[in-house]
């Protein structure tokens, strides 16, 4: 299995867990944040969706301009945006050839290049960042009154403990 094939496989394995965490947000407490410096649950969930949309742009154009946007008012809209964009990323990755996998890409913020690397490294970096923020978001769930879904195996909420 090539690195590219492994990346596609890992993304396909990780995305359902991310969807389960996003769906667990519910509507009631999207404004929850554990600390004044932290993002709200809606902002963190929306960042996951926006990261996937950014990857679509990276795969289409070789660069992405990151711009923070306010989250939608409904949790269902966050989930739908994440599902739509992650499916598009996976579709594009499956059709990517070796030359495109090794092509240079750029992440820009405010017009300035903040990260330049191969598409390979950027896709992996976005995946690791999303896994990190998914974990962060999963710690919000119980204080919000939600249940933590299975991520890499059953959670205490699944087993009733």
mmCIF file of the C-alpha atoms, coordinates in Angstrom:
data_MODEL
# 
_entry.id   MODEL 
# 
loop_
_atom_site.group_PDB 
_atom_site.id 
_atom_site.type_symbol 
_atom_site.label_atom_id 
_atom_site.label_alt_id 
_atom_site.label_comp_id 
_atom_site.label_asym_id 
_atom_site.label_entity_id 
_atom_site.label_seq_id 
_atom_site.pdbx_PDB_ins_code 
_atom_site.Cartn_x 
_atom_site.Cartn_y 
_atom_site.Cartn_z 
_atom_site.occupancy 
_atom_site.B_iso_or_equiv 
_atom_site.pdbx_formal_charge 
_atom_site.auth_seq_id 
_atom_site.auth_comp_id 
_atom_site.auth_asym_id 
_atom_site.auth_atom_id 
_atom_site.pdbx_PDB_model_num 
ATOM 1   C CA . UNK A 1 1   ? 0.000   0.000  0.000  1.00 0.00 ? 1   UNK A CA 1 
ATOM 2   C CA . UNK A 1 2   ? 1.391   3.409  -0.926 1.00 0.00 ? 2   UNK A CA 1 
ATOM 3   C CA . UNK A 1 3   ? 1.379   6.393  1.398  1.00 0.00 ? 3   UNK A CA 1 
ATOM 4   C CA . UNK A 1 4   ? -1.345  7.929  -0.768 1.00 0.00 ? 4   UNK A CA 1 
ATOM 5   C CA . UNK A 1 5   ? -3.521  4.809  -0.528 1.00 0.00 ? 5   UNK A CA 1 
ATOM 6   C CA . UNK A 1 6   ? -2.930  4.630  3.228  1.00 0.00 ? 6   UNK A CA 1 
ATOM 7   C CA . UNK A 1 7   ? -3.963  8.270  3.610  1.00 0.00 ? 7   UNK A CA 1 
ATOM 8   C CA . UNK A 1 8   ? -7.214  7.660  1.727  1.00 0.00 ? 8   UNK A CA 1 
ATOM 9   C CA . UNK A 1 9   ? -7.884  4.585  3.877  1.00 0.00 ? 9   UNK A CA 1 
ATOM 10  C CA . UNK A 1 10  ? -7.190  6.469  7.128  1.00 0.00 ? 10  UNK A CA 1 
ATOM 11  C CA . UNK A 1 11  ? -9.414  9.365  6.114  1.00 0.00 ? 11  UNK A CA 1 
ATOM 12  C CA . UNK A 1 12  ? -12.230 6.950  5.299  1.00 0.00 ? 12  UNK A CA 1 
ATOM 13  C CA . UNK A 1 13  ? -11.773 5.308  8.709  1.00 0.00 ? 13  UNK A CA 1 
ATOM 14  C CA . UNK A 1 14  ? -11.654 8.625  10.625 1.00 0.00 ? 14  UNK A CA 1 
ATOM 15  C CA . UNK A 1 15  ? -14.533 10.493 8.999  1.00 0.00 ? 15  UNK A CA 1 
ATOM 16  C CA . UNK A 1 16  ? -17.401 8.409  10.473 1.00 0.00 ? 16  UNK A CA 1 
ATOM 17  C CA . UNK A 1 17  ? -16.056 9.015  13.997 1.00 0.00 ? 17  UNK A CA 1 
ATOM 18  C CA . UNK A 1 18  ? -15.914 12.735 13.276 1.00 0.00 ? 18  UNK A CA 1 
ATOM 19  C CA . UNK A 1 19  ? -19.504 12.685 12.049 1.00 0.00 ? 19  UNK A CA 1 
ATOM 20  C CA . UNK A 1 20  ? -20.599 10.868 15.223 1.00 0.00 ? 20  UNK A CA 1 
ATOM 21  C CA . UNK A 1 21  ? -18.929 13.535 17.384 1.00 0.00 ? 21  UNK A CA 1 
ATOM 22  C CA . UNK A 1 22  ? -20.478 16.350 15.345 1.00 0.00 ? 22  UNK A CA 1 
ATOM 23  C CA . UNK A 1 23  ? -23.930 14.750 15.521 1.00 0.00 ? 23  UNK A CA 1 
ATOM 24  C CA . UNK A 1 24  ? -23.584 14.438 19.300 1.00 0.00 ? 24  UNK A CA 1 
ATOM 25  C CA . UNK A 1 25  ? -23.394 18.238 19.594 1.00 0.00 ? 25  UNK A CA 1 
ATOM 26  C CA . UNK A 1 26  ? -27.137 18.581 19.423 1.00 0.00 ? 26  UNK A CA 1 
ATOM 27  C CA . UNK A 1 27  ? -28.755 21.975 19.173 1.00 0.00 ? 27  UNK A CA 1 
ATOM 28  C CA . UNK A 1 28  ? -29.103 23.056 22.764 1.00 0.00 ? 28  UNK A CA 1 
ATOM 29  C CA . UNK A 1 29  ? -25.673 24.196 23.841 1.00 0.00 ? 29  UNK A CA 1 
ATOM 30  C CA . UNK A 1 30  ? -23.711 25.147 20.738 1.00 0.00 ? 30  UNK A CA 1 
ATOM 31  C CA . UNK A 1 31  ? -22.469 28.217 22.595 1.00 0.00 ? 31  UNK A CA 1 
ATOM 32  C CA . UNK A 1 32  ? -20.749 26.058 25.253 1.00 0.00 ? 32  UNK A CA 1 
ATOM 33  C CA . UNK A 1 33  ? -17.048 26.782 25.787 1.00 0.00 ? 33  UNK A CA 1 
ATOM 34  C CA . UNK A 1 34  ? -14.996 25.389 28.664 1.00 0.00 ? 34  UNK A CA 1 
ATOM 35  C CA . UNK A 1 35  ? -12.954 28.575 29.052 1.00 0.00 ? 35  UNK A CA 1 
ATOM 36  C CA . UNK A 1 36  ? -13.321 32.170 27.827 1.00 0.00 ? 36  UNK A CA 1 
ATOM 37  C CA . UNK A 1 37  ? -10.253 31.697 25.599 1.00 0.00 ? 37  UNK A CA 1 
ATOM 38  C CA . UNK A 1 38  ? -11.648 28.531 24.013 1.00 0.00 ? 38  UNK A CA 1 
ATOM 39  C CA . UNK A 1 39  ? -13.833 28.196 20.967 1.00 0.00 ? 39  UNK A CA 1 
ATOM 40  C CA . UNK A 1 40  ? -17.517 27.458 21.373 1.00 0.00 ? 40  UNK A CA 1 
ATOM 41  C CA . UNK A 1 41  ? -18.748 24.010 20.425 1.00 0.00 ? 41  UNK A CA 1 
ATOM 42  C CA . UNK A 1 42  ? -20.272 25.492 17.263 1.00 0.00 ? 42  UNK A CA 1 
ATOM 43  C CA . UNK A 1 43  ? -17.034 27.266 16.342 1.00 0.00 ? 43  UNK A CA 1 
ATOM 44  C CA . UNK A 1 44  ? -14.974 24.119 16.884 1.00 0.00 ? 44  UNK A CA 1 
ATOM 45  C CA . UNK A 1 45  ? -17.391 21.937 14.909 1.00 0.00 ? 45  UNK A CA 1 
ATOM 46  C CA . UNK A 1 46  ? -17.488 24.526 12.125 1.00 0.00 ? 46  UNK A CA 1 
ATOM 47  C CA . UNK A 1 47  ? -13.701 24.616 12.032 1.00 0.00 ? 47  UNK A CA 1 
ATOM 48  C CA . UNK A 1 48  ? -13.735 20.864 11.313 1.00 0.00 ? 48  UNK A CA 1 
ATOM 49  C CA . UNK A 1 49  ? -16.166 21.425 8.437  1.00 0.00 ? 49  UNK A CA 1 
ATOM 50  C CA . UNK A 1 50  ? -14.170 24.392 7.114  1.00 0.00 ? 50  UNK A CA 1 
ATOM 51  C CA . UNK A 1 51  ? -10.943 22.369 7.212  1.00 0.00 ? 51  UNK A CA 1 
ATOM 52  C CA . UNK A 1 52  ? -12.496 19.805 4.907  1.00 0.00 ? 52  UNK A CA 1 
ATOM 53  C CA . UNK A 1 53  ? -13.729 22.556 2.580  1.00 0.00 ? 53  UNK A CA 1 
ATOM 54  C CA . UNK A 1 54  ? -10.220 24.035 2.606  1.00 0.00 ? 54  UNK A CA 1 
ATOM 55  C CA . UNK A 1 55  ? -8.806  20.687 1.516  1.00 0.00 ? 55  UNK A CA 1 
ATOM 56  C CA . UNK A 1 56  ? -11.199 20.649 -1.441 1.00 0.00 ? 56  UNK A CA 1 
ATOM 57  C CA . UNK A 1 57  ? -9.718  24.006 -2.448 1.00 0.00 ? 57  UNK A CA 1 
ATOM 58  C CA . UNK A 1 58  ? -6.175  22.780 -1.940 1.00 0.00 ? 58  UNK A CA 1 
ATOM 59  C CA . UNK A 1 59  ? -6.776  19.722 -4.102 1.00 0.00 ? 59  UNK A CA 1 
ATOM 60  C CA . UNK A 1 60  ? -8.474  21.805 -6.803 1.00 0.00 ? 60  UNK A CA 1 
ATOM 61  C CA . UNK A 1 61  ? -6.124  24.785 -6.971 1.00 0.00 ? 61  UNK A CA 1 
ATOM 62  C CA . UNK A 1 62  ? -2.970  23.972 -4.991 1.00 0.00 ? 62  UNK A CA 1 
ATOM 63  C CA . UNK A 1 63  ? -3.672  26.689 -2.459 1.00 0.00 ? 63  UNK A CA 1 
ATOM 64  C CA . UNK A 1 64  ? -6.208  27.686 0.093  1.00 0.00 ? 64  UNK A CA 1 
ATOM 65  C CA . UNK A 1 65  ? -6.862  31.017 1.783  1.00 0.00 ? 65  UNK A CA 1 
ATOM 66  C CA . UNK A 1 66  ? -7.955  30.294 5.354  1.00 0.00 ? 66  UNK A CA 1 
ATOM 67  C CA . UNK A 1 67  ? -10.593 32.706 6.573  1.00 0.00 ? 67  UNK A CA 1 
ATOM 68  C CA . UNK A 1 68  ? -12.492 32.145 9.791  1.00 0.00 ? 68  UNK A CA 1 
ATOM 69  C CA . UNK A 1 69  ? -16.229 32.405 9.241  1.00 0.00 ? 69  UNK A CA 1 
ATOM 70  C CA . UNK A 1 70  ? -19.006 32.306 11.818 1.00 0.00 ? 70  UNK A CA 1 
ATOM 71  C CA . UNK A 1 71  ? -20.699 28.948 12.262 1.00 0.00 ? 71  UNK A CA 1 
ATOM 72  C CA . UNK A 1 72  ? -24.240 28.325 11.106 1.00 0.00 ? 72  UNK A CA 1 
ATOM 73  C CA . UNK A 1 73  ? -26.978 28.486 13.723 1.00 0.00 ? 73  UNK A CA 1 
ATOM 74  C CA . UNK A 1 74  ? -27.911 24.807 13.449 1.00 0.00 ? 74  UNK A CA 1 
ATOM 75  C CA . UNK A 1 75  ? -25.804 21.781 14.344 1.00 0.00 ? 75  UNK A CA 1 
ATOM 76  C CA . UNK A 1 76  ? -27.334 19.903 11.401 1.00 0.00 ? 76  UNK A CA 1 
ATOM 77  C CA . UNK A 1 77  ? -25.820 22.453 9.015  1.00 0.00 ? 77  UNK A CA 1 
ATOM 78  C CA . UNK A 1 78  ? -22.358 21.881 10.508 1.00 0.00 ? 78  UNK A CA 1 
ATOM 79  C CA . UNK A 1 79  ? -22.737 18.113 10.107 1.00 0.00 ? 79  UNK A CA 1 
ATOM 80  C CA . UNK A 1 80  ? -24.013 18.432 6.527  1.00 0.00 ? 80  UNK A CA 1 
ATOM 81  C CA . UNK A 1 81  ? -21.152 20.745 5.515  1.00 0.00 ? 81  UNK A CA 1 
ATOM 82  C CA . UNK A 1 82  ? -18.593 18.392 7.047  1.00 0.00 ? 82  UNK A CA 1 
ATOM 83  C CA . UNK A 1 83  ? -20.083 15.316 5.361  1.00 0.00 ? 83  UNK A CA 1 
ATOM 84  C CA . UNK A 1 84  ? -20.339 17.031 1.985  1.00 0.00 ? 84  UNK A CA 1 
ATOM 85  C CA . UNK A 1 85  ? -16.770 18.391 2.016  1.00 0.00 ? 85  UNK A CA 1 
ATOM 86  C CA . UNK A 1 86  ? -15.130 15.261 3.430  1.00 0.00 ? 86  UNK A CA 1 
ATOM 87  C CA . UNK A 1 87  ? -16.805 13.147 0.726  1.00 0.00 ? 87  UNK A CA 1 
ATOM 88  C CA . UNK A 1 88  ? -15.475 15.573 -1.912 1.00 0.00 ? 88  UNK A CA 1 
ATOM 89  C CA . UNK A 1 89  ? -11.963 15.415 -0.446 1.00 0.00 ? 89  UNK A CA 1 
ATOM 90  C CA . UNK A 1 90  ? -12.027 11.609 -0.497 1.00 0.00 ? 90  UNK A CA 1 
ATOM 91  C CA . UNK A 1 91  ? -13.327 11.563 -4.061 1.00 0.00 ? 91  UNK A CA 1 
ATOM 92  C CA . UNK A 1 92  ? -10.582 13.916 -5.220 1.00 0.00 ? 92  UNK A CA 1 
ATOM 93  C CA . UNK A 1 93  ? -7.883  12.019 -3.329 1.00 0.00 ? 93  UNK A CA 1 
ATOM 94  C CA . UNK A 1 94  ? -8.911  8.726  -4.914 1.00 0.00 ? 94  UNK A CA 1 
ATOM 95  C CA . UNK A 1 95  ? -8.400  10.238 -8.364 1.00 0.00 ? 95  UNK A CA 1 
ATOM 96  C CA . UNK A 1 96  ? -5.090  11.924 -7.550 1.00 0.00 ? 96  UNK A CA 1 
ATOM 97  C CA . UNK A 1 97  ? -1.980  10.715 -9.378 1.00 0.00 ? 97  UNK A CA 1 
ATOM 98  C CA . UNK A 1 98  ? 1.531   10.547 -7.886 1.00 0.00 ? 98  UNK A CA 1 
ATOM 99  C CA . UNK A 1 99  ? 2.628   13.834 -9.462 1.00 0.00 ? 99  UNK A CA 1 
ATOM 100 C CA . UNK A 1 100 ? -0.325  15.693 -7.931 1.00 0.00 ? 100 UNK A CA 1 
ATOM 101 C CA . UNK A 1 101 ? 0.295   14.000 -4.556 1.00 0.00 ? 101 UNK A CA 1 
ATOM 102 C CA . UNK A 1 102 ? 3.835   15.413 -4.592 1.00 0.00 ? 102 UNK A CA 1 
ATOM 103 C CA . UNK A 1 103 ? 2.908   18.841 -5.998 1.00 0.00 ? 103 UNK A CA 1 
ATOM 104 C CA . UNK A 1 104 ? 3.567   21.850 -3.769 1.00 0.00 ? 104 UNK A CA 1 
ATOM 105 C CA . UNK A 1 105 ? 0.597   23.440 -2.069 1.00 0.00 ? 105 UNK A CA 1 
ATOM 106 C CA . UNK A 1 106 ? 0.087   26.538 0.033  1.00 0.00 ? 106 UNK A CA 1 
ATOM 107 C CA . UNK A 1 107 ? -2.028  27.593 2.976  1.00 0.00 ? 107 UNK A CA 1 
ATOM 108 C CA . UNK A 1 108 ? -2.486  31.348 3.186  1.00 0.00 ? 108 UNK A CA 1 
ATOM 109 C CA . UNK A 1 109 ? -3.856  33.541 5.952  1.00 0.00 ? 109 UNK A CA 1 
ATOM 110 C CA . UNK A 1 110 ? -4.524  37.156 5.164  1.00 0.00 ? 110 UNK A CA 1 
ATOM 111 C CA . UNK A 1 111 ? -2.736  36.703 1.860  1.00 0.00 ? 111 UNK A CA 1 
ATOM 112 C CA . UNK A 1 112 ? 0.493   35.517 3.513  1.00 0.00 ? 112 UNK A CA 1 
ATOM 113 C CA . UNK A 1 113 ? 1.816   31.997 3.024  1.00 0.00 ? 113 UNK A CA 1 
ATOM 114 C CA . UNK A 1 114 ? 1.842   30.311 6.435  1.00 0.00 ? 114 UNK A CA 1 
ATOM 115 C CA . UNK A 1 115 ? 2.494   26.775 5.233  1.00 0.00 ? 115 UNK A CA 1 
ATOM 116 C CA . UNK A 1 116 ? 3.952   25.438 2.023  1.00 0.00 ? 116 UNK A CA 1 
ATOM 117 C CA . UNK A 1 117 ? 4.584   21.754 1.497  1.00 0.00 ? 117 UNK A CA 1 
ATOM 118 C CA . UNK A 1 118 ? 3.631   18.857 -0.731 1.00 0.00 ? 118 UNK A CA 1 
ATOM 119 C CA . UNK A 1 119 ? -0.023  18.005 -1.096 1.00 0.00 ? 119 UNK A CA 1 
ATOM 120 C CA . UNK A 1 120 ? 0.837   14.743 0.663  1.00 0.00 ? 120 UNK A CA 1 
ATOM 121 C CA . UNK A 1 121 ? 2.160   16.490 3.763  1.00 0.00 ? 121 UNK A CA 1 
ATOM 122 C CA . UNK A 1 122 ? -0.636  19.041 3.810  1.00 0.00 ? 122 UNK A CA 1 
ATOM 123 C CA . UNK A 1 123 ? -3.397  16.431 3.537  1.00 0.00 ? 123 UNK A CA 1 
ATOM 124 C CA . UNK A 1 124 ? -1.818  14.443 6.362  1.00 0.00 ? 124 UNK A CA 1 
ATOM 125 C CA . UNK A 1 125 ? -1.384  17.622 8.407  1.00 0.00 ? 125 UNK A CA 1 
ATOM 126 C CA . UNK A 1 126 ? -5.035  18.578 7.964  1.00 0.00 ? 126 UNK A CA 1 
ATOM 127 C CA . UNK A 1 127 ? -6.085  15.054 8.961  1.00 0.00 ? 127 UNK A CA 1 
ATOM 128 C CA . UNK A 1 128 ? -3.996  15.110 12.146 1.00 0.00 ? 128 UNK A CA 1 
ATOM 129 C CA . UNK A 1 129 ? -5.268  18.593 13.001 1.00 0.00 ? 129 UNK A CA 1 
ATOM 130 C CA . UNK A 1 130 ? -8.874  17.468 12.511 1.00 0.00 ? 130 UNK A CA 1 
ATOM 131 C CA . UNK A 1 131 ? -8.340  14.409 14.717 1.00 0.00 ? 131 UNK A CA 1 
ATOM 132 C CA . UNK A 1 132 ? -6.873  16.673 17.392 1.00 0.00 ? 132 UNK A CA 1 
ATOM 133 C CA . UNK A 1 133 ? -9.805  19.098 17.260 1.00 0.00 ? 133 UNK A CA 1 
ATOM 134 C CA . UNK A 1 134 ? -12.311 16.242 17.143 1.00 0.00 ? 134 UNK A CA 1 
ATOM 135 C CA . UNK A 1 135 ? -10.796 15.015 20.412 1.00 0.00 ? 135 UNK A CA 1 
ATOM 136 C CA . UNK A 1 136 ? -11.020 18.516 21.835 1.00 0.00 ? 136 UNK A CA 1 
ATOM 137 C CA . UNK A 1 137 ? -14.664 18.723 20.800 1.00 0.00 ? 137 UNK A CA 1 
ATOM 138 C CA . UNK A 1 138 ? -15.421 15.312 22.302 1.00 0.00 ? 138 UNK A CA 1 
ATOM 139 C CA . UNK A 1 139 ? -14.398 16.684 25.719 1.00 0.00 ? 139 UNK A CA 1 
ATOM 140 C CA . UNK A 1 140 ? -17.148 19.303 25.406 1.00 0.00 ? 140 UNK A CA 1 
ATOM 141 C CA . UNK A 1 141 ? -19.928 16.753 24.990 1.00 0.00 ? 141 UNK A CA 1 
ATOM 142 C CA . UNK A 1 142 ? -20.594 15.595 28.566 1.00 0.00 ? 142 UNK A CA 1 
ATOM 143 C CA . UNK A 1 143 ? -20.507 19.117 30.051 1.00 0.00 ? 143 UNK A CA 1 
ATOM 144 C CA . UNK A 1 144 ? -22.986 20.063 27.287 1.00 0.00 ? 144 UNK A CA 1 
ATOM 145 C CA . UNK A 1 145 ? -25.306 17.240 28.390 1.00 0.00 ? 145 UNK A CA 1 
ATOM 146 C CA . UNK A 1 146 ? -24.538 15.020 25.402 1.00 0.00 ? 146 UNK A CA 1 
ATOM 147 C CA . UNK A 1 147 ? -23.087 11.543 25.230 1.00 0.00 ? 147 UNK A CA 1 
ATOM 148 C CA . UNK A 1 148 ? -19.627 10.768 23.895 1.00 0.00 ? 148 UNK A CA 1 
ATOM 149 C CA . UNK A 1 149 ? -19.948 8.456  20.885 1.00 0.00 ? 149 UNK A CA 1 
ATOM 150 C CA . UNK A 1 150 ? -17.599 5.660  19.968 1.00 0.00 ? 150 UNK A CA 1 
ATOM 151 C CA . UNK A 1 151 ? -14.422 7.010  18.390 1.00 0.00 ? 151 UNK A CA 1 
ATOM 152 C CA . UNK A 1 152 ? -11.849 4.199  18.485 1.00 0.00 ? 152 UNK A CA 1 
ATOM 153 C CA . UNK A 1 153 ? -13.995 1.836  20.478 1.00 0.00 ? 153 UNK A CA 1 
ATOM 154 C CA . UNK A 1 154 ? -16.930 2.047  22.852 1.00 0.00 ? 154 UNK A CA 1 
ATOM 155 C CA . UNK A 1 155 ? -17.106 5.030  25.187 1.00 0.00 ? 155 UNK A CA 1 
ATOM 156 C CA . UNK A 1 156 ? -18.349 4.856  28.761 1.00 0.00 ? 156 UNK A CA 1 
ATOM 157 C CA . UNK A 1 157 ? -21.579 6.360  27.436 1.00 0.00 ? 157 UNK A CA 1 
ATOM 158 C CA . UNK A 1 158 ? -21.996 3.426  25.036 1.00 0.00 ? 158 UNK A CA 1 
ATOM 159 C CA . UNK A 1 159 ? -21.540 0.839  27.747 1.00 0.00 ? 159 UNK A CA 1 
ATOM 160 C CA . UNK A 1 160 ? -23.729 2.605  30.297 1.00 0.00 ? 160 UNK A CA 1 
ATOM 161 C CA . UNK A 1 161 ? -20.922 2.968  32.851 1.00 0.00 ? 161 UNK A CA 1 
# 
